[in-house]
Amino acid sequence: MKTRFAQQQWWIIAPLFVGLLAAGIAGSAGTASATSSRALEATYTSVANGWVKVERWKDNSANFLAEAYPPDGRGNQTGQRLTFFNNVAQPHSSRFLLYYAPGWDTNAKPVPVLLVHGANDTADRAWANPNELGGFGCGAVSCPNTGLMQYLSSRGYKVFAINFPHKQGDNYYWTEQIYDAIQVIKDRTGASQVDVVGWSKGAFAARMYVSSVRQTWGTAYANDVRRLILLGNPNGGYDYVFRHGWSHNFSIYPECGGTVNAPSPHTYMVCWGIWRYHPELSIYTTATGNFFPGQKQMLARWDGVFPLPTWEQDWYTTYYGGWGFYTYGYGIDYAITQGSLVSTIRNAGTPASLAVYFLCGDTNDIPTIHNEHTGPSDGVVFIGSCADSAGIGNLGGSVVMNGLNHLKLGWAESAMAQIEAWLQ
């Protein structure tokens, strides 16, 4: 049986349930200051993990609707994020947090940097304290206590990070909030452009923004990003959720001991000899709700490139749909038709004026999870997808980092050095 920490590593998906205790974290109510599109609700100046300030913002658009959270609480905000979201465990999707690093107002580098975390992650774990969950929580047996935030801040960069309300939320919402965060950073620093570093699902949303992939009510790209650095982004989509039969469900289905906040490819599964029904834990939109919209948006089939693992239980029905021996699901094509944006984003393209960079990993050794092993990958995303440059108007650089898995791309020394080289 997997341990609780092991279950929480199933990615894209980065780990994250528990955080730092909120005790002693002071906050002050924000004024009603607002632009026409966003309002500052609160400011917190007693912040853990090396940050100097956190603000809670609300996008005033009525188009932000309340998203569905898994009813058992696995997607709830925890740690100091819970405090910053005004002790609301399931924040409304219109709200987000903006983190400020030391030197955000005094460091010499002229272009601010916005860090954008991935699915089921937080600004704290991703960028400032990879060890927030202890060992194994960062893709390695032992995790560092500092990350890319401290690395860049100590080298003279004005560093900020966004924290999203819904850990698996709709990327249309994340994209709009990336725009919001950039406008706040520009107002705070006087800069006309920012550099954006996005990781995994956060990278996917950041690319959506610069490609003006949006709802009719959304904001078009405002030519305010100088460089876009994408870490482990599924540029060509991914099918990891569907590719390995029932393997990942043991980390998801509660009757099998699962607690992880990640989507299952099934609505039914056998645990301890009994069929269990959990549409709310599946990647599909069902009558129960739509709990993992951002994951559907990143889906694309790769079975024509890398054969499926025929030795894994229920491999065929998991991928293509139907009843297996121990599971039932609708299949990847059904999920793709419910909202994949991979083709839309590639066809939209990125502006030639914007330099885009890819940082990919080549090692599938994420501890305790069922790594992507059917083709060269970082344990979650195929290298071929991460390095797929279709639709990129100006590819400034593309590097595959030797020895790094998906969860090390944001904090390994070699990765941070490469990111800074591109920022220079």
C-alpha positions as CSV (number, residue, x, y, z in Angstrom):
1,M,0.0,0.0,0.0
2,K,1.4,3.4,-0.9
3,T,2.0,5.9,1.9
4,R,0.0,9.1,2.0
5,F,3.0,11.2,0.9
6,A,3.5,8.8,-2.0
7,Q,-0.1,9.2,-3.1
8,Q,0.2,12.9,-3.1
9,Q,3.0,12.9,-5.7
10,W,0.8,11.8,-8.7
11,W,1.3,14.6,-11.1
12,I,0.9,16.9,-13.5
13,I,-0.3,17.3,-10.9
14,A,2.4,18.3,-8.6
15,P,2.1,17.3,-4.9
16,L,0.3,19.3,-2.4
17,F,-2.1,19.0,0.3
18,V,-0.5,20.1,3.5
19,G,1.3,23.4,4.0
20,L,2.8,25.5,6.8
21,L,0.7,26.3,9.8
22,A,-1.1,29.6,9.5
23,A,-0.5,30.6,13.1
24,G,1.2,33.9,13.5
25,I,0.6,35.0,9.9
26,A,-0.7,38.5,10.2
27,G,-3.0,40.2,7.6
28,S,-4.4,43.6,7.0
29,A,-7.6,44.3,5.1
30,G,-7.1,45.9,1.8
31,T,-8.7,49.1,0.8
32,A,-11.3,49.3,-1.8
33,S,-8.7,50.4,-4.3
34,A,-9.5,48.9,-7.6
35,T,-9.1,49.3,-11.3
36,S,-12.1,48.7,-13.6
37,S,-11.2,45.0,-13.7
38,R,-9.6,44.0,-10.4
39,A,-9.7,44.9,-6.7
40,L,-7.2,44.5,-3.9
41,E,-8.9,42.8,-1.0
42,A,-6.2,42.2,1.6
43,T,-2.4,42.5,2.2
44,Y,-0.4,40.2,4.4
45,T,3.1,41.1,5.6
46,S,3.9,38.2,7.9
47,V,4.6,35.5,5.4
48,A,6.6,32.2,5.6
49,N,9.0,30.8,3.1
50,G,11.0,34.0,2.5
51,W,8.3,36.1,0.8
52,V,7.9,39.7,2.1
53,K,4.3,40.3,1.2
54,V,1.2,38.6,-0.2
55,E,-1.9,40.3,-1.7
56,R,-5.3,38.8,-2.3
57,W,-6.9,40.2,-5.5
58,K,-10.3,39.7,-7.0
59,D,-11.1,39.9,-10.7
60,N,-14.3,41.9,-10.9
61,S,-15.6,40.2,-14.1
62,A,-19.0,38.5,-13.6
63,N,-17.8,35.8,-16.0
64,F,-15.7,34.1,-13.3
65,L,-18.0,31.4,-11.9
66,A,-17.6,29.2,-8.9
67,E,-15.8,26.0,-9.9
68,A,-16.6,22.6,-8.5
69,Y,-14.2,21.2,-5.8
70,P,-14.0,17.5,-5.0
71,P,-16.5,17.1,-2.1
72,D,-14.1,15.2,0.1
73,G,-11.8,18.3,0.4
74,R,-8.8,17.0,-1.4
75,G,-8.6,20.1,-3.6
76,N,-8.9,22.6,-0.7
77,Q,-6.4,25.3,0.1
78,T,-4.2,24.6,3.1
79,G,-1.3,26.1,5.0
80,Q,-0.7,29.8,4.7
81,R,-2.7,29.9,1.5
82,L,-5.8,29.2,3.5
83,T,-5.1,32.3,5.6
84,F,-4.4,34.4,2.6
85,F,-7.7,33.3,1.0
86,N,-9.5,34.6,4.1
87,N,-9.8,31.1,5.6
88,V,-12.0,30.0,2.6
89,A,-10.8,26.5,1.8
90,Q,-12.5,26.5,-1.6
91,P,-12.0,30.1,-2.9
92,H,-14.1,31.5,-5.6
93,S,-12.3,31.4,-9.0
94,S,-12.3,35.1,-9.3
95,R,-9.7,35.5,-6.5
96,F,-5.9,34.9,-6.7
97,L,-2.9,35.7,-4.6
98,L,0.2,37.7,-5.6
99,Y,3.4,37.0,-3.8
100,Y,6.3,39.5,-3.5
101,A,9.9,38.4,-3.1
102,P,12.6,40.4,-1.2
103,G,13.9,43.1,-3.5
104,W,10.8,43.4,-5.6
105,D,11.0,47.2,-5.3
106,T,14.8,47.7,-5.0
107,N,16.6,45.1,-7.1
108,A,18.4,46.4,-10.1
109,K,17.2,44.1,-12.9
110,P,14.7,46.3,-14.9
111,V,12.3,43.6,-16.1
112,P,10.2,41.9,-13.3
113,V,9.7,38.2,-13.3
114,L,6.3,36.5,-12.7
115,L,6.4,32.8,-11.6
116,V,3.4,30.7,-12.5
117,H,2.9,27.4,-10.7
118,G,1.3,24.2,-12.0
119,A,-1.6,22.0,-11.2
120,N,-2.2,21.0,-7.6
121,D,0.7,23.1,-6.6
122,T,1.3,26.4,-4.8
123,A,3.6,29.4,-5.1
124,D,5.2,28.4,-1.8
125,R,6.1,24.8,-2.7
126,A,6.9,25.4,-6.3
127,W,9.1,28.5,-6.0
128,A,10.2,29.1,-2.4
129,N,10.2,25.9,-0.4
130,P,10.3,22.7,-2.3
131,N,10.6,20.9,1.0
132,E,7.2,22.1,2.3
133,L,5.9,18.5,2.2
134,G,9.2,17.0,3.4
135,G,11.0,14.3,1.6
136,F,9.7,13.0,-1.8
137,G,7.5,16.1,-2.1
138,C,9.7,17.6,-4.9
139,G,10.6,14.7,-7.1
140,A,13.5,13.6,-5.0
141,V,14.2,11.8,-1.8
142,S,15.5,15.0,-0.2
143,C,14.1,18.4,-1.0
144,P,15.7,21.9,-0.6
145,N,14.3,24.6,1.6
146,T,14.7,27.3,-1.0
147,G,13.9,27.6,-4.7
148,L,13.8,29.7,-7.8
149,M,12.4,32.7,-6.0
150,Q,15.4,33.0,-3.7
151,Y,17.8,32.2,-6.5
152,L,16.6,35.0,-8.8
153,S,15.9,37.5,-6.0
154,S,19.5,37.1,-4.7
155,R,20.7,37.8,-8.2
156,G,19.0,41.2,-8.5
157,Y,15.6,40.2,-10.1
158,K,12.3,41.7,-9.0
159,V,10.4,38.5,-8.4
160,F,6.6,37.9,-8.0
161,A,4.5,34.7,-8.1
162,I,0.8,34.1,-8.6
163,N,-1.2,31.5,-6.6
164,F,-4.4,30.3,-8.1
165,P,-7.6,29.6,-6.1
166,H,-8.6,26.3,-7.7
167,K,-5.6,23.9,-8.0
168,Q,-7.0,22.2,-11.1
169,G,-9.0,25.1,-12.4
170,D,-10.1,26.2,-15.9
171,N,-7.1,27.5,-17.8
172,Y,-9.3,30.3,-19.2
173,Y,-9.6,31.6,-15.7
174,W,-5.9,31.1,-15.0
175,T,-5.0,32.9,-18.2
176,E,-7.1,35.9,-17.2
177,Q,-5.5,36.0,-13.8
178,I,-2.0,35.9,-15.3
179,Y,-3.0,39.0,-17.2
180,D,-4.3,40.6,-14.0
181,A,-1.1,39.8,-12.1
182,I,1.0,41.3,-14.9
183,Q,-1.0,44.5,-14.7
184,V,-0.5,44.8,-11.0
185,I,3.3,44.1,-11.3
186,K,3.6,46.8,-14.0
187,D,1.7,49.2,-11.8
188,R,3.9,48.4,-8.8
189,T,7.3,48.6,-10.6
190,G,6.7,51.0,-13.5
191,A,7.9,48.3,-16.0
192,S,6.2,48.1,-19.4
193,Q,6.9,44.3,-19.7
194,V,7.5,41.3,-17.5
195,D,9.2,38.0,-18.0
196,V,7.0,35.0,-17.2
197,V,8.3,31.6,-16.0
198,G,5.5,29.0,-16.1
199,W,5.6,25.4,-14.9
200,S,3.5,22.6,-16.4
201,K,-0.2,23.5,-16.3
202,G,0.9,27.1,-15.4
203,A,3.1,27.2,-18.5
204,F,0.1,26.0,-20.5
205,A,-2.0,28.9,-19.2
206,A,0.8,31.4,-19.8
207,R,1.1,30.3,-23.4
208,M,-2.6,30.6,-23.8
209,Y,-2.3,34.3,-22.7
210,V,0.4,35.3,-25.1
211,S,-1.5,33.5,-27.9
212,S,-4.8,35.3,-27.0
213,V,-6.6,32.0,-26.6
214,R,-9.5,33.2,-24.5
215,Q,-13.2,33.2,-24.1
216,T,-15.2,36.0,-25.8
217,W,-15.2,38.0,-22.5
218,G,-11.4,37.4,-22.0
219,T,-8.5,39.8,-22.5
220,A,-6.3,39.6,-25.5
221,Y,-2.6,39.6,-25.2
222,A,-1.4,43.1,-24.3
223,N,2.2,42.8,-25.6
224,D,3.4,43.0,-22.0
225,V,5.6,39.9,-21.8
226,R,9.3,40.2,-22.9
227,R,10.3,36.5,-22.5
228,L,8.2,33.4,-21.8
229,I,10.0,30.4,-20.3
230,L,8.0,27.2,-20.2
231,L,9.1,24.4,-17.8
232,G,7.8,20.9,-18.6
233,N,4.9,22.3,-20.7
234,P,2.9,19.8,-22.7
235,N,3.1,21.9,-25.8
236,G,1.9,19.0,-27.9
237,G,-0.5,17.8,-25.2
238,Y,-0.3,14.8,-23.0
239,D,-2.2,11.5,-22.4
240,Y,-0.6,10.4,-19.2
241,V,-3.9,10.2,-17.4
242,F,-5.2,7.5,-19.8
243,R,-2.0,5.8,-20.7
244,H,-1.4,3.4,-17.8
245,G,-4.6,1.4,-17.2
246,W,-5.8,1.5,-13.6
247,S,-2.4,2.2,-12.1
248,H,-3.0,5.8,-10.9
249,N,-6.4,5.1,-9.5
250,F,-4.9,3.5,-6.4
251,S,-3.7,7.0,-5.5
252,I,-7.0,8.6,-6.3
253,Y,-9.9,6.3,-5.2
254,P,-10.5,6.6,-1.5
255,E,-11.6,3.0,-1.0
256,C,-8.2,1.9,-2.4
257,G,-6.4,4.3,0.0
258,G,-6.1,7.2,-2.5
259,T,-6.3,10.9,-1.5
260,V,-4.5,12.7,-4.3
261,N,-6.1,15.7,-6.0
262,A,-5.8,14.5,-9.6
263,P,-8.2,13.2,-12.3
264,S,-9.0,9.5,-12.8
265,P,-9.7,8.2,-16.4
266,H,-12.5,6.1,-14.9
267,T,-15.8,6.7,-13.2
268,Y,-16.0,3.1,-11.8
269,M,-13.3,0.9,-10.3
270,V,-13.0,-2.2,-8.2
271,C,-11.5,-1.6,-4.7
272,W,-11.2,-4.6,-2.4
273,G,-13.6,-6.6,-4.6
274,I,-16.4,-4.0,-4.7
275,W,-17.2,-1.7,-7.6
276,R,-16.8,1.9,-6.6
277,Y,-18.4,4.9,-8.4
278,H,-16.7,8.3,-8.3
279,P,-17.6,10.5,-11.3
280,E,-16.5,13.5,-9.2
281,L,-12.9,12.1,-9.3
282,S,-12.9,11.6,-13.0
283,I,-11.5,13.9,-15.7
284,Y,-14.8,14.0,-17.4
285,T,-17.6,16.5,-17.1
286,T,-20.6,14.5,-15.8
287,A,-23.9,15.2,-14.2
288,T,-22.0,15.4,-10.9
289,G,-19.9,18.3,-12.1
290,N,-16.6,19.4,-13.8
291,F,-13.9,19.0,-11.2
292,F,-10.7,19.0,-13.4
293,P,-11.3,21.3,-16.3
294,G,-7.7,22.3,-16.7
295,Q,-6.6,18.8,-17.2
296,K,-9.0,18.2,-20.1
297,Q,-7.7,21.3,-21.8
298,M,-4.1,19.8,-22.0
299,L,-5.1,16.4,-23.5
300,A,-3.9,15.0,-26.8
301,R,-3.4,11.5,-28.1
302,W,0.1,10.1,-28.3
303,D,-0.8,6.4,-28.9
304,G,0.2,6.9,-32.6
305,V,3.7,7.9,-31.5
306,F,4.4,5.6,-28.6
307,P,2.6,2.3,-28.3
308,L,0.4,1.7,-25.2
309,P,1.7,-0.6,-22.5
310,T,-0.4,-3.7,-23.2
311,W,0.8,-5.4,-20.0
312,E,-0.9,-2.9,-17.7
313,Q,-4.3,-3.8,-16.4
314,D,-7.3,-2.5,-18.4
315,W,-4.9,-0.6,-20.8
316,Y,-7.2,-0.8,-23.8
317,T,-10.5,0.2,-22.2
318,T,-8.9,2.9,-20.1
319,Y,-7.5,4.7,-23.2
320,Y,-10.3,4.0,-25.7
321,G,-13.3,3.7,-23.4
322,G,-15.5,1.0,-22.1
323,W,-15.7,-1.7,-19.4
324,G,-12.5,-3.4,-18.4
325,F,-12.0,-6.2,-15.9
326,Y,-11.8,-3.7,-13.0
327,T,-12.6,-0.3,-14.4
328,Y,-15.0,1.7,-16.6
329,G,-14.3,5.0,-18.3
330,Y,-15.3,7.0,-21.4
331,G,-11.8,7.1,-23.0
332,I,-9.5,9.9,-24.1
333,D,-11.4,10.9,-27.2
334,Y,-14.5,11.6,-25.1
335,A,-12.5,13.8,-22.7
336,I,-10.7,15.6,-25.6
337,T,-14.1,16.6,-27.1
338,Q,-15.1,18.0,-23.8
339,G,-12.5,20.7,-23.9
340,S,-9.0,20.1,-25.2
341,L,-7.2,23.3,-26.3
342,V,-4.0,21.9,-27.6
343,S,-4.8,22.3,-31.3
344,T,-6.4,25.7,-30.7
345,I,-3.3,27.0,-28.9
346,R,-0.9,25.6,-31.5
347,N,-2.9,27.1,-34.3
348,A,-3.2,30.5,-32.6
349,G,0.6,30.8,-32.4
350,T,2.8,33.1,-30.4
351,P,3.9,36.6,-31.6
352,A,7.2,36.8,-33.4
353,S,8.1,39.7,-31.1
354,L,8.1,37.4,-28.1
355,A,11.0,35.1,-27.3
356,V,9.8,31.7,-26.0
357,Y,12.0,29.1,-24.3
358,F,11.4,25.4,-23.5
359,L,13.0,23.6,-20.5
360,C,12.3,19.9,-20.5
361,G,13.5,17.0,-18.4
362,D,14.7,13.6,-19.6
363,T,14.4,11.3,-16.6
364,N,11.4,9.4,-15.4
365,D,12.4,8.8,-11.8
366,I,9.8,10.7,-9.7
367,P,9.8,8.7,-6.5
368,T,6.8,6.6,-5.5
369,I,4.6,7.3,-8.6
370,H,3.9,5.3,-11.8
371,N,6.2,7.3,-14.1
372,E,5.6,7.8,-17.8
373,H,7.8,5.0,-19.2
374,T,6.4,4.3,-22.7
375,G,8.6,6.9,-24.4
376,P,11.3,9.5,-23.5
377,S,9.8,11.7,-20.8
378,D,10.3,13.6,-17.6
379,G,8.1,11.1,-15.8
380,V,4.9,12.9,-16.8
381,V,5.3,14.7,-20.1
382,F,6.9,13.3,-23.2
383,I,10.0,15.1,-24.3
384,G,8.5,15.3,-27.8
385,S,5.5,17.2,-26.4
386,C,7.6,19.5,-24.2
387,A,9.9,20.4,-27.1
388,D,7.2,20.7,-29.7
389,S,7.6,24.1,-31.3
390,A,4.6,24.1,-33.6
391,G,3.0,27.5,-33.4
392,I,5.9,29.2,-31.7
393,G,6.7,32.4,-33.6
394,N,10.1,33.0,-32.0
395,L,11.8,30.1,-30.3
396,G,14.6,31.6,-28.3
397,G,15.9,28.3,-26.9
398,S,15.0,24.7,-26.1
399,V,17.0,22.6,-23.7
400,V,16.5,19.1,-22.4
401,M,18.0,18.9,-18.9
402,N,19.9,15.7,-18.3
403,G,18.9,13.9,-15.1
404,L,15.9,16.0,-14.3
405,N,12.3,14.8,-13.9
406,H,9.1,16.9,-14.1
407,L,9.2,17.9,-10.4
408,K,12.9,19.0,-10.4
409,L,12.6,21.5,-13.3
410,G,11.8,24.4,-11.0
411,W,14.4,24.0,-8.3
412,A,17.4,21.9,-9.5
413,E,20.5,24.0,-9.7
414,S,21.1,23.3,-13.4
415,A,17.6,24.3,-14.3
416,M,17.7,27.5,-12.3
417,A,21.0,28.5,-13.9
418,Q,19.5,27.9,-17.4
419,I,16.4,29.9,-16.5
420,E,18.5,32.8,-15.4
421,A,20.7,32.6,-18.5
422,W,17.5,33.1,-20.6
423,L,16.3,36.0,-18.4
424,Q,19.6,37.8,-19.0
